Amino acid sequence: MKRSNIIDVNKFNERMKSFPTAYMDNFNYVWEWKIETEKRVDSILNNSLLPDTHYKLSKILNKWQTYRNGDNADSIGTLKIALQNISEPIIYYSM
């Protein structure tokens, strides 16, 4: 039995060619903000910083969303929910 490719190589190559070469500039801005912010406070996932974190990430998400597979019509809403979920305190139970 012939195994099919999970990713169409030709389609992948075409998408890679169309991906903006300066995409990391968008992310570096957020990463540098994260590093500087976390030098002063605990985490960019603190409740007080979640709105800023969401805003900054949503600016680059729209640009990156173009190159994602799948259908997430409300990617900005999904980002907000994801940030809230990962920022909730984790309770560790001893066994």
PDB file with one MODEL, atoms N, CA, C and O in Angstrom:
MODEL        1
ATOM      1  N   MET A   1       0.843  -1.168   0.000  1.00  0.00           N
ATOM      2  CA  MET A   1       0.000   0.000   0.000  1.00  0.00           C
ATOM      3  C   MET A   1       0.897   1.242   0.000  1.00  0.00           C
ATOM      4  O   MET A   1       1.844   1.336   0.781  1.00  0.00           O
ATOM      5  N   LYS A   2       0.590   2.182  -0.876  1.00  0.00           N
ATOM      6  CA  LYS A   2       1.374   3.408  -0.986  1.00  0.00           C
ATOM      7  C   LYS A   2       0.932   4.401   0.088  1.00  0.00           C
ATOM      8  O   LYS A   2      -0.257   4.651   0.282  1.00  0.00           O
ATOM      9  N   ARG A   3       1.906   4.944   0.762  1.00  0.00           N
ATOM     10  CA  ARG A   3       1.633   5.920   1.813  1.00  0.00           C
ATOM     11  C   ARG A   3       1.561   7.306   1.194  1.00  0.00           C
ATOM     12  O   ARG A   3       2.470   7.698   0.461  1.00  0.00           O
ATOM     13  N   SER A   4       0.507   8.054   1.470  1.00  0.00           N
ATOM     14  CA  SER A   4       0.378   9.402   0.914  1.00  0.00           C
ATOM     15  C   SER A   4       1.094  10.411   1.805  1.00  0.00           C
ATOM     16  O   SER A   4       1.236  10.214   3.012  1.00  0.00           O
ATOM     17  N   ASN A   5       1.537  11.485   1.183  1.00  0.00           N
ATOM     18  CA  ASN A   5       2.182  12.560   1.940  1.00  0.00           C
ATOM     19  C   ASN A   5       1.147  13.290   2.773  1.00  0.00           C
ATOM     20  O   ASN A   5       0.031  13.538   2.318  1.00  0.00           O
ATOM     21  N   ILE A   6       1.516  13.624   3.970  1.00  0.00           N
ATOM     22  CA  ILE A   6       0.633  14.420   4.815  1.00  0.00           C
ATOM     23  C   ILE A   6       0.606  15.848   4.290  1.00  0.00           C
ATOM     24  O   ILE A   6      -0.438  16.500   4.301  1.00  0.00           O
ATOM     25  N   ILE A   7       1.737  16.323   3.839  1.00  0.00           N
ATOM     26  CA  ILE A   7       1.862  17.683   3.311  1.00  0.00           C
ATOM     27  C   ILE A   7       2.172  17.587   1.824  1.00  0.00           C
ATOM     28  O   ILE A   7       3.072  16.856   1.410  1.00  0.00           O
ATOM     29  N   ASP A   8       1.417  18.332   1.033  1.00  0.00           N
ATOM     30  CA  ASP A   8       1.700  18.411  -0.397  1.00  0.00           C
ATOM     31  C   ASP A   8       2.964  19.251  -0.563  1.00  0.00           C
ATOM     32  O   ASP A   8       2.961  20.451  -0.286  1.00  0.00           O
ATOM     33  N   VAL A   9       4.031  18.621  -1.011  1.00  0.00           N
ATOM     34  CA  VAL A   9       5.338  19.279  -1.090  1.00  0.00           C
ATOM     35  C   VAL A   9       5.296  20.487  -2.013  1.00  0.00           C
ATOM     36  O   VAL A   9       5.877  21.522  -1.686  1.00  0.00           O
ATOM     37  N   ASN A  10       4.637  20.390  -3.138  1.00  0.00           N
ATOM     38  CA  ASN A  10       4.558  21.516  -4.072  1.00  0.00           C
ATOM     39  C   ASN A  10       3.805  22.698  -3.463  1.00  0.00           C
ATOM     40  O   ASN A  10       4.216  23.852  -3.593  1.00  0.00           O
ATOM     41  N   LYS A  11       2.705  22.386  -2.803  1.00  0.00           N
ATOM     42  CA  LYS A  11       1.925  23.445  -2.150  1.00  0.00           C
ATOM     43  C   LYS A  11       2.745  24.094  -1.034  1.00  0.00           C
ATOM     44  O   LYS A  11       2.719  25.314  -0.871  1.00  0.00           O
ATOM     45  N   PHE A  12       3.472  23.279  -0.268  1.00  0.00           N
ATOM     46  CA  PHE A  12       4.320  23.787   0.805  1.00  0.00           C
ATOM     47  C   PHE A  12       5.386  24.737   0.246  1.00  0.00           C
ATOM     48  O   PHE A  12       5.602  25.821   0.788  1.00  0.00           O
ATOM     49  N   ASN A  13       6.046  24.326  -0.837  1.00  0.00           N
ATOM     50  CA  ASN A  13       7.085  25.164  -1.443  1.00  0.00           C
ATOM     51  C   ASN A  13       6.522  26.487  -1.935  1.00  0.00           C
ATOM     52  O   ASN A  13       7.164  27.527  -1.790  1.00  0.00           O
ATOM     53  N   GLU A  14       5.336  26.459  -2.510  1.00  0.00           N
ATOM     54  CA  GLU A  14       4.709  27.701  -2.980  1.00  0.00           C
ATOM     55  C   GLU A  14       4.397  28.634  -1.814  1.00  0.00           C
ATOM     56  O   GLU A  14       4.620  29.842  -1.893  1.00  0.00           O
ATOM     57  N   ARG A  15       3.885  28.063  -0.745  1.00  0.00           N
ATOM     58  CA  ARG A  15       3.570  28.888   0.432  1.00  0.00           C
ATOM     59  C   ARG A  15       4.835  29.468   1.058  1.00  0.00           C
ATOM     60  O   ARG A  15       4.844  30.620   1.491  1.00  0.00           O
ATOM     61  N   MET A  16       5.887  28.683   1.105  1.00  0.00           N
ATOM     62  CA  MET A  16       7.146  29.177   1.665  1.00  0.00           C
ATOM     63  C   MET A  16       7.694  30.333   0.842  1.00  0.00           C
ATOM     64  O   MET A  16       8.237  31.290   1.395  1.00  0.00           O
ATOM     65  N   LYS A  17       7.556  30.249  -0.467  1.00  0.00           N
ATOM     66  CA  LYS A  17       8.030  31.337  -1.339  1.00  0.00           C
ATOM     67  C   LYS A  17       7.241  32.620  -1.092  1.00  0.00           C
ATOM     68  O   LYS A  17       7.782  33.717  -1.228  1.00  0.00           O
ATOM     69  N   SER A  18       5.959  32.485  -0.728  1.00  0.00           N
ATOM     70  CA  SER A  18       5.125  33.671  -0.542  1.00  0.00           C
ATOM     71  C   SER A  18       5.218  34.239   0.879  1.00  0.00           C
ATOM     72  O   SER A  18       4.725  35.338   1.132  1.00  0.00           O
ATOM     73  N   PHE A  19       5.838  33.511   1.801  1.00  0.00           N
ATOM     74  CA  PHE A  19       5.940  33.966   3.181  1.00  0.00           C
ATOM     75  C   PHE A  19       6.874  35.164   3.254  1.00  0.00           C
ATOM     76  O   PHE A  19       7.969  35.114   2.692  1.00  0.00           O
ATOM     77  N   PRO A  20       6.481  36.232   3.922  1.00  0.00           N
ATOM     78  CA  PRO A  20       7.328  37.432   3.965  1.00  0.00           C
ATOM     79  C   PRO A  20       8.677  37.145   4.635  1.00  0.00           C
ATOM     80  O   PRO A  20       8.743  36.488   5.674  1.00  0.00           O
ATOM     81  N   THR A  21       9.729  37.643   4.028  1.00  0.00           N
ATOM     82  CA  THR A  21      11.062  37.371   4.574  1.00  0.00           C
ATOM     83  C   THR A  21      11.305  38.115   5.891  1.00  0.00           C
ATOM     84  O   THR A  21      12.168  37.714   6.672  1.00  0.00           O
ATOM     85  N   ALA A  22      10.567  39.176   6.140  1.00  0.00           N
ATOM     86  CA  ALA A  22      10.775  39.963   7.363  1.00  0.00           C
ATOM     87  C   ALA A  22       9.805  39.565   8.475  1.00  0.00           C
ATOM     88  O   ALA A  22       9.584  40.336   9.408  1.00  0.00           O
ATOM     89  N   TYR A  23       9.225  38.364   8.383  1.00  0.00           N
ATOM     90  CA  TYR A  23       8.229  37.973   9.387  1.00  0.00           C
ATOM     91  C   TYR A  23       8.804  37.964  10.793  1.00  0.00           C
ATOM     92  O   TYR A  23       8.083  38.249  11.749  1.00  0.00           O
ATOM     93  N   MET A  24      10.076  37.646  10.944  1.00  0.00           N
ATOM     94  CA  MET A  24      10.662  37.600  12.283  1.00  0.00           C
ATOM     95  C   MET A  24      10.755  38.978  12.914  1.00  0.00           C
ATOM     96  O   MET A  24      10.782  39.088  14.139  1.00  0.00           O
ATOM     97  N   ASP A  25      10.804  40.039  12.104  1.00  0.00           N
ATOM     98  CA  ASP A  25      10.819  41.385  12.670  1.00  0.00           C
ATOM     99  C   ASP A  25       9.576  41.617  13.517  1.00  0.00           C
ATOM    100  O   ASP A  25       9.642  42.233  14.581  1.00  0.00           O
ATOM    101  N   ASN A  26       8.436  41.115  13.033  1.00  0.00           N
ATOM    102  CA  ASN A  26       7.187  41.267  13.780  1.00  0.00           C
ATOM    103  C   ASN A  26       7.275  40.544  15.117  1.00  0.00           C
ATOM    104  O   ASN A  26       6.873  41.079  16.150  1.00  0.00           O
ATOM    105  N   PHE A  27       7.800  39.332  15.089  1.00  0.00           N
ATOM    106  CA  PHE A  27       7.884  38.558  16.331  1.00  0.00           C
ATOM    107  C   PHE A  27       8.975  39.092  17.245  1.00  0.00           C
ATOM    108  O   PHE A  27       8.800  39.094  18.463  1.00  0.00           O
ATOM    109  N   ASN A  28      10.090  39.541  16.696  1.00  0.00           N
ATOM    110  CA  ASN A  28      11.180  40.054  17.530  1.00  0.00           C
ATOM    111  C   ASN A  28      10.726  41.230  18.381  1.00  0.00           C
ATOM    112  O   ASN A  28      11.153  41.377  19.526  1.00  0.00           O
ATOM    113  N   TYR A  29       9.862  42.064  17.823  1.00  0.00           N
ATOM    114  CA  TYR A  29       9.326  43.200  18.578  1.00  0.00           C
ATOM    115  C   TYR A  29       8.612  42.695  19.842  1.00  0.00           C
ATOM    116  O   TYR A  29       8.817  43.229  20.932  1.00  0.00           O
ATOM    117  N   VAL A  30       7.784  41.678  19.685  1.00  0.00           N
ATOM    118  CA  VAL A  30       7.054  41.116  20.822  1.00  0.00           C
ATOM    119  C   VAL A  30       8.016  40.426  21.774  1.00  0.00           C
ATOM    120  O   VAL A  30       7.890  40.563  22.990  1.00  0.00           O
ATOM    121  N   TRP A  31       8.968  39.693  21.237  1.00  0.00           N
ATOM    122  CA  TRP A  31       9.922  38.961  22.084  1.00  0.00           C
ATOM    123  C   TRP A  31      10.757  39.935  22.917  1.00  0.00           C
ATOM    124  O   TRP A  31      10.971  39.698  24.106  1.00  0.00           O
ATOM    125  N   GLU A  32      11.225  41.011  22.319  1.00  0.00           N
ATOM    126  CA  GLU A  32      12.019  42.003  23.055  1.00  0.00           C
ATOM    127  C   GLU A  32      11.173  42.662  24.141  1.00  0.00           C
ATOM    128  O   GLU A  32      11.651  42.895  25.251  1.00  0.00           O
ATOM    129  N   TRP A  33       9.916  42.961  23.817  1.00  0.00           N
ATOM    130  CA  TRP A  33       9.009  43.518  24.827  1.00  0.00           C
ATOM    131  C   TRP A  33       8.842  42.530  25.976  1.00  0.00           C
ATOM    132  O   TRP A  33       8.860  42.932  27.140  1.00  0.00           O
ATOM    133  N   LYS A  34       8.681  41.250  25.670  1.00  0.00           N
ATOM    134  CA  LYS A  34       8.528  40.202  26.681  1.00  0.00           C
ATOM    135  C   LYS A  34       9.738  40.172  27.609  1.00  0.00           C
ATOM    136  O   LYS A  34       9.586  40.168  28.830  1.00  0.00           O
ATOM    137  N   ILE A  35      10.929  40.150  27.035  1.00  0.00           N
ATOM    138  CA  ILE A  35      12.154  40.070  27.827  1.00  0.00           C
ATOM    139  C   ILE A  35      12.280  41.291  28.747  1.00  0.00           C
ATOM    140  O   ILE A  35      12.555  41.147  29.938  1.00  0.00           O
ATOM    141  N   GLU A  36      12.080  42.480  28.195  1.00  0.00           N
ATOM    142  CA  GLU A  36      12.198  43.703  28.993  1.00  0.00           C
ATOM    143  C   GLU A  36      11.131  43.760  30.083  1.00  0.00           C
ATOM    144  O   GLU A  36      11.414  44.164  31.210  1.00  0.00           O
ATOM    145  N   THR A  37       9.933  43.366  29.756  1.00  0.00           N
ATOM    146  CA  THR A  37       8.838  43.387  30.727  1.00  0.00           C
ATOM    147  C   THR A  37       9.093  42.398  31.854  1.00  0.00           C
ATOM    148  O   THR A  37       8.862  42.708  33.022  1.00  0.00           O
ATOM    149  N   GLU A  38       9.568  41.213  31.506  1.00  0.00           N
ATOM    150  CA  GLU A  38       9.768  40.184  32.530  1.00  0.00           C
ATOM    151  C   GLU A  38      11.014  40.437  33.384  1.00  0.00           C
ATOM    152  O   GLU A  38      11.217  39.759  34.391  1.00  0.00           O
ATOM    153  N   LYS A  39      11.838  41.391  33.000  1.00  0.00           N
ATOM    154  CA  LYS A  39      12.927  41.813  33.878  1.00  0.00           C
ATOM    155  C   LYS A  39      12.366  42.631  35.035  1.00  0.00           C
ATOM    156  O   LYS A  39      12.935  42.655  36.126  1.00  0.00           O
ATOM    157  N   ARG A  40      11.234  43.306  34.780  1.00  0.00           N
ATOM    158  CA  ARG A  40      10.630  44.179  35.799  1.00  0.00           C
ATOM    159  C   ARG A  40       9.523  43.502  36.584  1.00  0.00           C
ATOM    160  O   ARG A  40       9.365  43.755  37.779  1.00  0.00           O
ATOM    161  N   VAL A  41       8.753  42.645  35.928  1.00  0.00           N
ATOM    162  CA  VAL A  41       7.647  41.950  36.596  1.00  0.00           C
ATOM    163  C   VAL A  41       7.789  40.455  36.360  1.00  0.00           C
ATOM    164  O   VAL A  41       8.676  40.004  35.636  1.00  0.00           O
ATOM    165  N   ASP A  42       6.915  39.712  36.975  1.00  0.00           N
ATOM    166  CA  ASP A  42       7.030  38.256  36.947  1.00  0.00           C
ATOM    167  C   ASP A  42       6.825  37.660  35.560  1.00  0.00           C
ATOM    168  O   ASP A  42       7.658  36.875  35.106  1.00  0.00           O
ATOM    169  N   SER A  43       5.733  38.014  34.870  1.00  0.00           N
ATOM    170  CA  SER A  43       5.405  37.357  33.616  1.00  0.00           C
ATOM    171  C   SER A  43       4.463  38.224  32.787  1.00  0.00           C
ATOM    172  O   SER A  43       3.665  38.989  33.329  1.00  0.00           O
ATOM    173  N   ILE A  44       4.567  38.094  31.472  1.00  0.00           N
ATOM    174  CA  ILE A  44       3.620  38.800  30.606  1.00  0.00           C
ATOM    175  C   ILE A  44       2.247  38.138  30.654  1.00  0.00           C
ATOM    176  O   ILE A  44       1.294  38.631  30.049  1.00  0.00           O
ATOM    177  N   LEU A  45       2.147  37.025  31.369  1.00  0.00           N
ATOM    178  CA  LEU A  45       0.865  36.341  31.527  1.00  0.00           C
ATOM    179  C   LEU A  45       0.166  36.715  32.826  1.00  0.00           C
ATOM    180  O   LEU A  45      -0.875  36.146  33.158  1.00  0.00           O
ATOM    181  N   ASN A  46       0.736  37.677  33.572  1.00  0.00           N
ATOM    182  CA  ASN A  46       0.046  38.202  34.751  1.00  0.00           C
ATOM    183  C   ASN A  46      -1.260  38.825  34.289  1.00  0.00           C
ATOM    184  O   ASN A  46      -1.337  39.387  33.196  1.00  0.00           O
ATOM    185  N   ASN A  47      -2.286  38.724  35.124  1.00  0.00           N
ATOM    186  CA  ASN A  47      -3.589  39.282  34.751  1.00  0.00           C
ATOM    187  C   ASN A  47      -3.501  40.747  34.345  1.00  0.00           C
ATOM    188  O   ASN A  47      -4.213  41.182  33.441  1.00  0.00           O
ATOM    189  N   SER A  48      -2.642  41.505  34.999  1.00  0.00           N
ATOM    190  CA  SER A  48      -2.544  42.931  34.687  1.00  0.00           C
ATOM    191  C   SER A  48      -1.911  43.185  33.314  1.00  0.00           C
ATOM    192  O   SER A  48      -2.128  44.237  32.711  1.00  0.00           O
ATOM    193  N   LEU A  49      -1.130  42.220  32.827  1.00  0.00           N
ATOM    194  CA  LEU A  49      -0.468  42.394  31.532  1.00  0.00           C
ATOM    195  C   LEU A  49      -1.154  41.656  30.382  1.00  0.00           C
ATOM    196  O   LEU A  49      -0.763  41.831  29.228  1.00  0.00           O
ATOM    197  N   LEU A  50      -2.160  40.841  30.667  1.00  0.00           N
ATOM    198  CA  LEU A  50      -2.822  40.076  29.608  1.00  0.00           C
ATOM    199  C   LEU A  50      -3.376  40.956  28.483  1.00  0.00           C
ATOM    200  O   LEU A  50      -3.242  40.587  27.316  1.00  0.00           O
ATOM    201  N   PRO A  51      -3.994  42.107  28.788  1.00  0.00           N
ATOM    202  CA  PRO A  51      -4.469  42.939  27.676  1.00  0.00           C
ATOM    203  C   PRO A  51      -3.334  43.399  26.750  1.00  0.00           C
ATOM    204  O   PRO A  51      -3.485  43.387  25.528  1.00  0.00           O
ATOM    205  N   ASP A  52      -2.199  43.802  27.334  1.00  0.00           N
ATOM    206  CA  ASP A  52      -1.049  44.202  26.509  1.00  0.00           C
ATOM    207  C   ASP A  52      -0.499  43.032  25.711  1.00  0.00           C
ATOM    208  O   ASP A  52      -0.178  43.171  24.531  1.00  0.00           O
ATOM    209  N   THR A  53      -0.390  41.878  26.362  1.00  0.00           N
ATOM    210  CA  THR A  53       0.119  40.684  25.687  1.00  0.00           C
ATOM    211  C   THR A  53      -0.786  40.314  24.531  1.00  0.00           C
ATOM    212  O   THR A  53      -0.308  40.017  23.437  1.00  0.00           O
ATOM    213  N   HIS A  54      -2.079  40.329  24.760  1.00  0.00           N
ATOM    214  CA  HIS A  54      -3.048  40.008  23.709  1.00  0.00           C
ATOM    215  C   HIS A  54      -2.924  40.996  22.555  1.00  0.00           C
ATOM    216  O   HIS A  54      -2.903  40.600  21.390  1.00  0.00           O
ATOM    217  N   TYR A  55      -2.842  42.265  22.879  1.00  0.00           N
ATOM    218  CA  TYR A  55      -2.748  43.305  21.841  1.00  0.00           C
ATOM    219  C   TYR A  55      -1.500  43.102  20.977  1.00  0.00           C
ATOM    220  O   TYR A  55      -1.584  43.110  19.749  1.00  0.00           O
ATOM    221  N   LYS A  56      -0.363  42.924  21.611  1.00  0.00           N
ATOM    222  CA  LYS A  56       0.886  42.784  20.859  1.00  0.00           C
ATOM    223  C   LYS A  56       0.911  41.507  20.007  1.00  0.00           C
ATOM    224  O   LYS A  56       1.342  41.530  18.854  1.00  0.00           O
ATOM    225  N   LEU A  57       0.447  40.407  20.583  1.00  0.00           N
ATOM    226  CA  LEU A  57       0.424  39.154  19.817  1.00  0.00           C
ATOM    227  C   LEU A  57      -0.611  39.197  18.694  1.00  0.00           C
ATOM    228  O   LEU A  57      -0.391  38.623  17.627  1.00  0.00           O
ATOM    229  N   SER A  58      -1.728  39.865  18.926  1.00  0.00           N
ATOM    230  CA  SER A  58      -2.760  39.923  17.892  1.00  0.00           C
ATOM    231  C   SER A  58      -2.286  40.713  16.676  1.00  0.00           C
ATOM    232  O   SER A  58      -2.748  40.469  15.561  1.00  0.00           O
ATOM    233  N   LYS A  59      -1.376  41.651  16.879  1.00  0.00           N
ATOM    234  CA  LYS A  59      -0.836  42.415  15.753  1.00  0.00           C
ATOM    235  C   LYS A  59      -0.054  41.524  14.792  1.00  0.00           C
ATOM    236  O   LYS A  59      -0.110  41.720  13.578  1.00  0.00           O
ATOM    237  N   ILE A  60       0.673  40.549  15.328  1.00  0.00           N
ATOM    238  CA  ILE A  60       1.434  39.670  14.433  1.00  0.00           C
ATOM    239  C   ILE A  60       0.608  38.463  13.999  1.00  0.00           C
ATOM    240  O   ILE A  60       0.876  37.873  12.952  1.00  0.00           O
ATOM    241  N   LEU A  61      -0.397  38.091  14.796  1.00  0.00           N
ATOM    242  CA  LEU A  61      -1.193  36.916  14.463  1.00  0.00           C
ATOM    243  C   LEU A  61      -1.910  37.088  13.128  1.00  0.00           C
ATOM    244  O   LEU A  61      -1.965  36.155  12.327  1.00  0.00           O
ATOM    245  N   ASN A  62      -2.454  38.261  12.889  1.00  0.00           N
ATOM    246  CA  ASN A  62      -3.149  38.494  11.616  1.00  0.00           C
ATOM    247  C   ASN A  62      -2.222  38.271  10.430  1.00  0.00           C
ATOM    248  O   ASN A  62      -2.645  37.734   9.406  1.00  0.00           O
ATOM    249  N   LYS A  63      -0.983  38.670  10.554  1.00  0.00           N
ATOM    250  CA  LYS A  63      -0.022  38.483   9.465  1.00  0.00           C
ATOM    251  C   LYS A  63       0.336  37.011   9.305  1.00  0.00           C
ATOM    252  O   LYS A  63       0.467  36.520   8.183  1.00  0.00           O
ATOM    253  N   TRP A  64       0.491  36.313  10.407  1.00  0.00           N
ATOM    254  CA  TRP A  64       0.857  34.896  10.364  1.00  0.00           C
ATOM    255  C   TRP A  64      -0.333  34.023  10.001  1.00  0.00           C
ATOM    256  O   TRP A  64      -0.161  32.959   9.406  1.00  0.00           O
ATOM    257  N   GLN A  65      -1.545  34.462  10.353  1.00  0.00           N
ATOM    258  CA  GLN A  65      -2.751  33.672  10.115  1.00  0.00           C
ATOM    259  C   GLN A  65      -2.906  33.331   8.635  1.00  0.00           C
ATOM    260  O   GLN A  65      -3.433  32.272   8.294  1.00  0.00           O
ATOM    261  N   THR A  66      -2.463  34.195   7.784  1.00  0.00           N
ATOM    262  CA  THR A  66      -2.551  33.987   6.347  1.00  0.00           C
ATOM    263  C   THR A  66      -1.873  32.693   5.922  1.00  0.00           C
ATOM    264  O   THR A  66      -2.271  32.079   4.932  1.00  0.00           O
ATOM    265  N   TYR A  67      -0.871  32.284   6.647  1.00  0.00           N
ATOM    266  CA  TYR A  67      -0.059  31.137   6.249  1.00  0.00           C
ATOM    267  C   TYR A  67      -0.368  29.877   7.040  1.00  0.00           C
ATOM    268  O   TYR A  67       0.369  28.895   6.945  1.00  0.00           O
ATOM    269  N   ARG A  68      -1.442  29.885   7.818  1.00  0.00           N
ATOM    270  CA  ARG A  68      -1.812  28.712   8.614  1.00  0.00           C
ATOM    271  C   ARG A  68      -2.793  27.839   7.868  1.00  0.00           C
ATOM    272  O   ARG A  68      -3.567  28.310   7.034  1.00  0.00           O
ATOM    273  N   ASN A  69      -2.747  26.572   8.180  1.00  0.00           N
ATOM    274  CA  ASN A  69      -3.773  25.644   7.703  1.00  0.00           C
ATOM    275  C   ASN A  69      -4.945  25.700   8.661  1.00  0.00           C
ATOM    276  O   ASN A  69      -4.817  26.201   9.778  1.00  0.00           O
ATOM    277  N   GLY A  70      -6.062  25.201   8.238  1.00  0.00           N
ATOM    278  CA  GLY A  70      -7.210  25.127   9.122  1.00  0.00           C
ATOM    279  C   GLY A  70      -8.113  26.328   8.958  1.00  0.00           C
ATOM    280  O   GLY A  70      -7.817  27.262   8.213  1.00  0.00           O
ATOM    281  N   ASP A  71      -9.217  26.277   9.671  1.00  0.00           N
ATOM    282  CA  ASP A  71     -10.218  27.330   9.561  1.00  0.00           C
ATOM    283  C   ASP A  71     -10.525  27.863  10.948  1.00  0.00           C
ATOM    284  O   ASP A  71     -11.321  27.276  11.680  1.00  0.00           O
ATOM    285  N   ASN A  72      -9.908  28.955  11.304  1.00  0.00           N
ATOM    286  CA  ASN A  72     -10.162  29.595  12.588  1.00  0.00           C
ATOM    287  C   ASN A  72     -10.586  31.028  12.282  1.00  0.00           C
ATOM    288  O   ASN A  72      -9.758  31.937  12.238  1.00  0.00           O
ATOM    289  N   ALA A  73     -11.873  31.214  12.075  1.00  0.00           N
ATOM    290  CA  ALA A  73     -12.398  32.512  11.667  1.00  0.00           C
ATOM    291  C   ALA A  73     -12.163  33.587  12.728  1.00  0.00           C
ATOM    292  O   ALA A  73     -12.018  34.764  12.399  1.00  0.00           O
ATOM    293  N   ASP A  74     -12.125  33.189  13.991  1.00  0.00           N
ATOM    294  CA  ASP A  74     -11.937  34.158  15.074  1.00  0.00           C
ATOM    295  C   ASP A  74     -10.607  33.908  15.778  1.00  0.00           C
ATOM    296  O   ASP A  74     -10.573  33.575  16.963  1.00  0.00           O
ATOM    297  N   SER A  75      -9.522  34.071  15.042  1.00  0.00           N
ATOM    298  CA  SER A  75      -8.206  33.772  15.621  1.00  0.00           C
ATOM    299  C   SER A  75      -7.855  34.722  16.764  1.00  0.00           C
ATOM    300  O   SER A  75      -7.176  34.317  17.708  1.00  0.00           O
ATOM    301  N   ILE A  76      -8.299  35.964  16.701  1.00  0.00           N
ATOM    302  CA  ILE A  76      -8.008  36.925  17.769  1.00  0.00           C
ATOM    303  C   ILE A  76      -8.762  36.520  19.044  1.00  0.00           C
ATOM    304  O   ILE A  76      -8.212  36.611  20.142  1.00  0.00           O
ATOM    305  N   GLY A  77      -9.991  36.082  18.904  1.00  0.00           N
ATOM    306  CA  GLY A  77     -10.753  35.593  20.057  1.00  0.00           C
ATOM    307  C   GLY A  77     -10.137  34.332  20.645  1.00  0.00           C
ATOM    308  O   GLY A  77     -10.074  34.163  21.863  1.00  0.00           O
ATOM    309  N   THR A  78      -9.683  33.450  19.761  1.00  0.00           N
ATOM    310  CA  THR A  78      -9.025  32.220  20.209  1.00  0.00           C
ATOM    311  C   THR A  78      -7.753  32.553  20.974  1.00  0.00           C
ATOM    312  O   THR A  78      -7.452  31.919  21.986  1.00  0.00           O
ATOM    313  N   LEU A  79      -7.006  33.541  20.500  1.00  0.00           N
ATOM    314  CA  LEU A  79      -5.784  33.968  21.190  1.00  0.00           C
ATOM    315  C   LEU A  79      -6.114  34.468  22.590  1.00  0.00           C
ATOM    316  O   LEU A  79      -5.417  34.131  23.547  1.00  0.00           O
ATOM    317  N   LYS A  80      -7.157  35.260  22.718  1.00  0.00           N
ATOM    318  CA  LYS A  80      -7.539  35.791  24.029  1.00  0.00           C
ATOM    319  C   LYS A  80      -7.876  34.655  24.991  1.00  0.00           C
ATOM    320  O   LYS A  80      -7.426  34.657  26.137  1.00  0.00           O
ATOM    321  N   ILE A  81      -8.656  33.698  24.535  1.00  0.00           N
ATOM    322  CA  ILE A  81      -9.020  32.555  25.376  1.00  0.00           C
ATOM    323  C   ILE A  81      -7.785  31.741  25.747  1.00  0.00           C
ATOM    324  O   ILE A  81      -7.634  31.321  26.895  1.00  0.00           O
ATOM    325  N   ALA A  82      -6.901  31.518  24.771  1.00  0.00           N
ATOM    326  CA  ALA A  82      -5.684  30.741  25.024  1.00  0.00           C
ATOM    327  C   ALA A  82      -4.806  31.434  26.063  1.00  0.00           C
ATOM    328  O   ALA A  82      -4.286  30.778  26.965  1.00  0.00           O
ATOM    329  N   LEU A  83      -4.637  32.736  25.950  1.00  0.00           N
ATOM    330  CA  LEU A  83      -3.820  33.470  26.930  1.00  0.00           C
ATOM    331  C   LEU A  83      -4.431  33.382  28.323  1.00  0.00           C
ATOM    332  O   LEU A  83      -3.716  33.215  29.311  1.00  0.00           O
ATOM    333  N   GLN A  84      -5.746  33.493  28.400  1.00  0.00           N
ATOM    334  CA  GLN A  84      -6.405  33.379  29.704  1.00  0.00           C
ATOM    335  C   GLN A  84      -6.203  31.980  30.278  1.00  0.00           C
ATOM    336  O   GLN A  84      -5.939  31.821  31.469  1.00  0.00           O
ATOM    337  N   ASN A  85      -6.329  30.978  29.428  1.00  0.00           N
ATOM    338  CA  ASN A  85      -6.180  29.601  29.910  1.00  0.00           C
ATOM    339  C   ASN A  85      -4.766  29.309  30.396  1.00  0.00           C
ATOM    340  O   ASN A  85      -4.592  28.668  31.433  1.00  0.00           O
ATOM    341  N   ILE A  86      -3.757  29.767  29.668  1.00  0.00           N
ATOM    342  CA  ILE A  86      -2.391  29.446  30.083  1.00  0.00           C
ATOM    343  C   ILE A  86      -1.913  30.334  31.214  1.00  0.00           C
ATOM    344  O   ILE A  86      -0.905  30.031  31.853  1.00  0.00           O
ATOM    345  N   SER A  87      -2.621  31.427  31.473  1.00  0.00           N
ATOM    346  CA  SER A  87      -2.194  32.302  32.565  1.00  0.00           C
ATOM    347  C   SER A  87      -2.815  31.905  33.896  1.00  0.00           C
ATOM    348  O   SER A  87      -2.398  32.398  34.943  1.00  0.00           O
ATOM    349  N   GLU A  88      -3.806  31.022  33.869  1.00  0.00           N
ATOM    350  CA  GLU A  88      -4.427  30.582  35.116  1.00  0.00           C
ATOM    351  C   GLU A  88      -3.413  29.804  35.941  1.00  0.00           C
ATOM    352  O   GLU A  88      -2.626  29.034  35.391  1.00  0.00           O
ATOM    353  N   PRO A  89      -3.425  29.998  37.251  1.00  0.00           N
ATOM    354  CA  PRO A  89      -2.454  29.289  38.081  1.00  0.00           C
ATOM    355  C   PRO A  89      -2.623  27.770  37.976  1.00  0.00           C
ATOM    356  O   PRO A  89      -3.742  27.261  37.912  1.00  0.00           O
ATOM    357  N   ILE A  90      -1.531  27.082  37.961  1.00  0.00           N
ATOM    358  CA  ILE A  90      -1.535  25.632  37.922  1.00  0.00           C
ATOM    359  C   ILE A  90      -1.409  25.136  39.350  1.00  0.00           C
ATOM    360  O   ILE A  90      -0.526  25.572  40.089  1.00  0.00           O
ATOM    361  N   ILE A  91      -2.273  24.240  39.733  1.00  0.00           N
ATOM    362  CA  ILE A  91      -2.241  23.664  41.070  1.00  0.00           C
ATOM    363  C   ILE A  91      -1.554  22.311  40.994  1.00  0.00           C
ATOM    364  O   ILE A  91      -1.984  21.426  40.253  1.00  0.00           O
ATOM    365  N   TYR A  92      -0.507  22.160  41.747  1.00  0.00           N
ATOM    366  CA  TYR A  92       0.220  20.895  41.782  1.00  0.00           C
ATOM    367  C   TYR A  92      -0.221  20.093  43.004  1.00  0.00           C
ATOM    368  O   TYR A  92      -0.270  20.605  44.122  1.00  0.00           O
ATOM    369  N   TYR A  93      -0.528  18.870  42.770  1.00  0.00           N
ATOM    370  CA  TYR A  93      -0.933  17.998  43.856  1.00  0.00           C
ATOM    371  C   TYR A  93       0.207  17.025  44.153  1.00  0.00           C
ATOM    372  O   TYR A  93       0.807  16.448  43.246  1.00  0.00           O
ATOM    373  N   SER A  94       0.484  16.863  45.419  1.00  0.00           N
ATOM    374  CA  SER A  94       1.510  15.878  45.773  1.00  0.00           C
ATOM    375  C   SER A  94       0.845  14.515  45.811  1.00  0.00           C
ATOM    376  O   SER A  94      -0.306  14.379  46.227  1.00  0.00           O
ATOM    377  N   MET A  95       1.579  13.517  45.375  1.00  0.00           N
ATOM    378  CA  MET A  95       1.013  12.178  45.332  1.00  0.00           C
ATOM    379  C   MET A  95       1.566  11.348  46.456  1.00  0.00           C
ATOM    380  O   MET A  95       1.208  10.178  46.593  1.00  0.00           O
TER     381      MET A  95
ENDMDL
END
